Amino acid sequence: MSATIIKWLVALVIIACVLKLCSTAHSGGESGPIDKMLGKPVPDFQLTTLDGQPIDQTIFQGHVTLLNDWASWCGVCEGEMGELQRLGQTYDIQVYGLNTQNDPNTELAALKSWGNPFIATIYDPDWKLAAPLRIPSAVPVTFIIDKQGIIRFEVVGGTNYGYSEQTLVPLIKKLQAENE
C-alpha cells in the first residue's frame, strides 16, 4: 500500500472516531461514566456563576431544566449553542451552563461571541459539582432535570435540531406535564 493511501486511511479512522465521540448520546439503558446519576437529584452545591454571583442547587426546583457542560475551546459546544437557545425559548425550559475550564473572562467572551443561551453559567473550577455528576473531561454533556431536581436524561456529545426534536423534546414535554 502506498504511503498516501495509508495516510488517508489513518485520517478517515481519526475522523470517524471524533464524529462518534461528538455524536454519542445515551440514556439510562446504556453504560457510561455519568449514567449512574440518572434518577438521582442534582448534588447540593454552593458555587458562583462566571460573573461571580452565588448559585446553588435550588435553581433546579420547580421547572424543567437543561444543564449543559461546555468550554470555550470546544468546537462542538460552540456549534450547539443556537440549539440550546432554541430549546429554551421554544419549550419554555430553564437552560443553565456548567463550566469547569479556563478563566471566567475567557468563557464570558466566548459566550458573547457565540450567543449566550444560558440564564447563568455555573463556574466550577474545582469540580465540586462536575465530579459528583461524573462528567467526563470531554465536553459537552447535557442533563435534563425534572421539576423536583432529579436528573432524568443525559446527552454526552453535542446535540442538534434533529436529535433534540426526536429525543429531547418529547421528554421535556412529558416532564413539563408531570405534577401540573
Backbone hydrogen bonds, N-H to C=O, Kabsch-Sander energy under -0.5 kcal/mol:
donor,donor_aa,acceptor,acceptor_aa,energy
6,I,2,S,-2.0
7,K,3,A,-2.3
8,W,4,T,-2.2
9,L,5,I,-2.6
10,V,6,I,-2.6
11,A,7,K,-2.4
12,L,8,W,-2.5
13,V,9,L,-2.3
14,I,10,V,-2.3
15,I,11,A,-2.5
16,A,12,L,-2.6
17,C,13,V,-2.3
18,V,14,I,-2.4
19,L,15,I,-2.7
20,K,16,A,-2.2
21,L,17,C,-2.4
22,C,18,V,-2.6
23,S,19,L,-1.4
24,T,20,K,-0.7
24,T,21,L,-0.6
26,H,154,E,-0.5
30,E,27,S,-2.2
37,M,34,I,-2.1
38,L,35,D,-1.3
39,G,151,I,-3.6
40,K,37,M,-2.2
42,V,149,G,-2.5
47,L,55,I,-2.6
48,T,123,Y,-0.8
49,T,53,Q,-2.3
50,L,121,T,-1.8
52,G,49,T,-2.3
55,I,47,L,-2.4
57,Q,45,F,-0.9
59,I,56,D,-1.6
60,F,57,Q,-2.0
61,Q,58,T,-1.7
62,G,147,K,-3.5
65,T,145,I,-2.6
66,L,94,Q,-3.1
67,L,143,F,-2.5
68,N,66,L,-0.5
68,N,96,Y,-2.5
69,D,67,L,-0.5
69,D,141,V,-3.5
70,W,98,L,-2.2
74,C,71,A,-1.4
75,G,73,W,-0.8
78,E,74,C,-2.1
79,G,75,G,-2.1
80,E,76,V,-1.2
80,E,77,C,-0.8
81,M,77,C,-0.7
81,M,78,E,-0.9
84,L,80,E,-2.3
85,Q,81,M,-2.2
86,R,82,G,-2.3
87,L,83,E,-2.6
88,G,84,L,-2.3
89,Q,85,Q,-2.3
90,T,86,R,-3.1
91,Y,87,L,-2.1
93,I,88,G,-0.9
94,Q,64,V,-2.2
96,Y,66,L,-2.9
96,Y,94,Q,-0.5
97,G,120,A,-2.4
98,L,68,N,-2.4
99,N,122,I,-2.9
106,T,103,D,-0.6
107,E,103,D,-2.0
108,L,104,P,-2.8
109,A,105,N,-2.1
110,A,106,T,-1.8
111,L,107,E,-2.2
112,K,108,L,-2.2
113,S,109,A,-2.1
114,W,110,A,-3.0
115,G,111,L,-2.6
119,I,95,V,-3.0
122,I,97,G,-3.1
122,I,120,A,-0.5
123,Y,48,T,-3.2
124,D,99,N,-3.1
124,D,122,I,-0.6
127,W,124,D,-1.6
131,A,127,W,-1.4
133,L,129,L,-1.8
134,R,131,A,-1.4
135,I,130,A,-2.2
141,V,69,D,-1.2
142,T,155,V,-2.7
143,F,67,L,-3.0
144,I,153,F,-2.4
145,I,65,T,-3.2
145,I,143,F,-0.5
146,D,150,I,-2.8
149,G,146,D,-1.9
151,I,40,K,-2.9
152,R,144,I,-3.1
153,F,144,I,-1.3
154,E,26,H,-0.5
155,V,142,T,-2.7
157,G,140,P,-2.9
157,G,155,V,-0.7
158,G,22,C,-1.7
164,S,160,N,-2.9
165,E,161,Y,-2.9
166,Q,162,G,-2.0
167,T,163,Y,-2.9
168,L,163,Y,-1.0
169,V,164,S,-3.2
171,L,167,T,-0.9
172,I,168,L,-2.8
173,K,169,V,-2.7
174,K,170,P,-2.1
175,L,171,L,-2.8
176,Q,172,I,-2.4
177,A,173,K,-1.7
178,E,174,K,-1.0
180,E,177,A,-1.1
